[in-house]
Structure formats: C-alpha cells, structure tokens
Amino acid sequence: MQKREIVMNDILECLQELVAGTHPIRPDSDMVNELGLESIKVMNLLMLLEDRLDISIPINILLNVRTPEQLLEAITKHQEECNGSV
C-alpha cells in the first residue's frame, strides 16, 4: 500500500489540476470556501484519486471532509477497514 505522504501529495496534485492556480493548496485548506471546489469538481477529484491510487472511494466518506488532510484521513480509514493500511 501507499504511504500517507504519497497519498497526500496525490490529493494536493489532483486538487491543483481542478482548481485555478490562484490559491496555494495546503493540507489544511478548506476545499469549498478557500479553493471553491463545487460538487462536480469534488466528483472529479474522487475519480482522479481513484485512478491515481488504484482504489475505490465511496462518496459517503466525504460527508465530514472539508480539507485535504481530512480527505487523507477518510481514505486511510476506508482502506484500513477494507484491506489494510494505506
């Protein structure tokens, strides 16, 4: 499985692809308020991450996710529940 740092880098790179480069993207950036991520872009983010990480990410893990760090935690928890650590 992939290490957390690699997964975080993938999350940040995918966000960079989806967001106009006007704001720096940090692990604690609010994806909606700071980065302007709309629902369609959130879906695109999940698809990009699924392709990059070669995993399935259920949309319901996003219920309490606001930042890339929280997304990393949600993905990590989901992967651990499914088949071991990320």
C-alpha positions as CSV (number, residue, x, y, z in Angstrom):
1,M,0.0,0.0,0.0
2,Q,1.0,3.6,-0.5
3,K,2.4,5.7,2.3
4,R,0.4,8.6,3.7
5,E,2.8,11.2,2.4
6,I,2.5,9.9,-1.2
7,V,-1.3,9.9,-0.9
8,M,-1.3,13.5,0.5
9,N,0.9,14.6,-2.5
10,D,-1.6,12.9,-4.8
11,I,-4.5,14.6,-3.2
12,L,-2.8,18.0,-3.5
13,E,-1.7,17.4,-7.1
14,C,-5.3,16.4,-8.1
15,L,-6.7,19.5,-6.4
16,Q,-4.1,21.6,-8.2
17,E,-5.5,20.2,-11.5
18,L,-9.0,21.1,-10.6
19,V,-8.6,24.5,-9.0
20,A,-7.5,27.6,-10.8
21,G,-3.9,28.3,-9.5
22,T,-4.8,31.5,-7.6
23,H,-4.7,30.0,-4.1
24,P,-1.9,27.9,-2.6
25,I,-3.2,24.5,-1.7
26,R,-2.2,23.2,1.8
27,P,-3.3,20.1,3.7
28,D,-5.5,22.4,5.9
29,S,-7.1,24.4,3.0
30,D,-10.9,24.4,3.1
31,M,-11.7,22.8,-0.2
32,V,-15.1,24.6,-0.6
33,N,-14.5,28.0,1.0
34,E,-10.9,28.6,0.1
35,L,-10.5,26.6,-3.1
36,G,-14.0,27.0,-4.5
37,L,-14.5,23.2,-5.1
38,E,-18.0,22.7,-6.3
39,S,-19.9,19.4,-6.2
40,I,-18.9,18.4,-9.8
41,K,-15.2,19.1,-9.0
42,V,-15.5,17.0,-5.9
43,M,-16.7,14.1,-8.0
44,N,-13.8,14.8,-10.4
45,L,-11.4,14.8,-7.5
46,L,-12.6,11.4,-6.4
47,M,-12.3,10.0,-9.9
48,L,-8.8,11.3,-10.3
49,L,-7.8,9.9,-6.9
50,E,-9.3,6.5,-7.7
51,D,-7.3,6.4,-10.9
52,R,-4.1,7.5,-9.3
53,L,-4.3,5.4,-6.2
54,D,-6.0,2.4,-7.9
55,I,-8.7,2.2,-5.2
56,S,-12.4,2.7,-4.9
57,I,-13.5,5.7,-2.9
58,P,-17.2,5.7,-1.8
59,I,-18.7,9.2,-2.0
60,N,-20.1,8.9,1.5
61,I,-16.6,9.3,3.0
62,L,-16.9,13.0,2.1
63,L,-19.7,13.8,4.5
64,N,-17.4,15.4,7.1
65,V,-14.5,16.2,4.9
66,R,-13.5,19.9,4.4
67,T,-9.7,19.7,3.9
68,P,-7.2,17.6,2.1
69,E,-5.9,16.4,5.5
70,Q,-9.5,15.2,6.4
71,L,-9.8,13.6,3.0
72,L,-6.5,11.7,3.6
73,E,-7.8,10.5,7.0
74,A,-11.1,9.4,5.4
75,I,-9.3,7.5,2.6
76,T,-6.9,5.9,5.1
77,K,-9.7,4.8,7.4
78,H,-11.7,3.4,4.5
79,Q,-8.7,1.5,3.2
80,E,-7.8,0.1,6.6
81,E,-11.4,-1.1,7.0
82,C,-11.3,-2.8,3.6
83,N,-7.9,-4.4,3.4
84,G,-5.1,-2.9,5.4
85,S,-3.3,0.4,5.7
86,V,-2.7,3.0,3.0
